[in-house]
Each structure stands twice: as structure tokens, then as C-alpha cells.
Amino acid sequence: MIDLKPDRDDPDHKRSVYIFQQDDDFERIFSELIEENRKNRRTNEESAMQQEIEELKRQIEVLQKSASAKEGVNDT
């Protein structure tokens, strides 16, 4: 980082703009951070989808038990 300036688009003056020197090291580190962020996001999305699938399975089980119980009541 070579400089720090106030964000002129921030009316509350709470944000800052970080200025970096663009060189090979910066490019390498920035690329690594972007890739790591991508992997983390993908992992989080997969985890969330897995949780949704498990919840849907649970709901299906409850509905199946409810339907079976109703069929048993109607059969008598």
C-alpha cells in the first residue's frame, strides 16, 4: 500500500480508498486472494445447498408419515 485517501463518494466520510502499487507481487497476491475467495464462496454455497436438501428430506419424511397415518385412520 502506498497511499490512503478519503473516499470522495462517501458523504459521511467513513470510508477510505487504499492505493496499492501495481507490480508482479501485487498481481500474484491479488490473484491468490481472488481464487481463495472464489473457493470459499463455492464451499459456502455447497454447504447451504446441502442444508436445504437435508431440510427438504426431513419435510418429505414428515409428510410421508402424516400421509401414512391418515391412510391408517381412513382404512378402519
QUIGIQUI-V216729 format. One record per residue. N is the residue number from 1. RES is the residue in one small letter. OMEGA is omega as a letter, one per 30 degrees, with the letter a starting at -180 (999 if undefined). Layout:
# QUIGIQUI-V216729
n={N;N}
res={RES;RES}
omega={OMEGA;OMEGA}
This chain:
# QUIGIQUI-V216729
n={1;2;3;4;5;6;7;8;9;10;11;12;13;14;15;16;17;18;19;20;21;22;23;24;25;26;27;28;29;30;31;32;33;34;35;36;37;38;39;40;41;42;43;44;45;46;47;48;49;50;51;52;53;54;55;56;57;58;59;60;61;62;63;64;65;66;67;68;69;70;71;72;73;74;75;76}
res={m;i;d;l;k;p;d;r;d;d;p;d;h;k;r;s;v;y;i;f;q;q;d;d;d;f;e;r;i;f;s;e;l;i;e;e;n;r;k;n;r;r;t;n;e;e;s;a;m;q;q;e;i;e;e;l;k;r;q;i;e;v;l;q;k;s;a;s;a;k;e;g;v;n;d;t}
omega={a;a;l;a;l;l;a;l;a;a;a;l;l;a;l;l;a;a;a;l;a;l;a;l;l;a;a;a;l;l;l;l;l;l;l;l;l;l;l;l;l;l;l;l;l;l;l;l;l;l;l;l;l;l;l;l;l;l;l;l;l;l;l;l;l;l;l;l;l;l;l;l;a;a;a;999}
